[in-house]
Amino acid sequence: MAKIIETDTEELSIMSSYSLWRNALVGLILGLVFYGISALIEKYYNSPVVAGGIAVIICGAIGIVIMARMYMPQTLIINLAAAATLWGLAEWTNGLGWLEVVIWSVMLYGLAYVVFSWVARFTKATPVVISVIIIIIAARTAAAL
């Protein structure tokens, strides 16, 4: 006699391909890239605002390409949220020594990518977007204090 196996397949609320360590590694690498690009551009423009803005945009584009090639989910949301949160990082670290700038850039980029990739692992778009917006507002408010 054959057994009948009934499975109720419910929609998964969390993506199974989420990898905290891969997202952290991408964030850490982009933190180093951010420092290199902003330092290079700042030599020519003498403005941390311009250099930091251009570096954030370039790092966001590089992050999208890297994460898409690694088949990571929600790459656009993660990169846009990290860019919106870290906009002005070069201003925040202006006046610090180069090693301190590298450490802060790597740590903040790594933290941003981990946090936003953790939030973006949910499959429903509305809670993800609302959560990301709240986190961005909270981080920008804390940075302005």
Secondary structure, 3 states (H helix, E strand, C coil): CCCCCCCCCCCCCECCCCCHHHHHHHHHHHHHHHHHHHHHHHHHHCCHHHHHHHHHHHHHHHHHHHHHHCCCCCHHHHHHHHHHHHCCHHHHCCCCCHHHHHHHHHHHHHHHHHHHHHHCCECCHHHHHHHHHHHHHHHHHHHHC
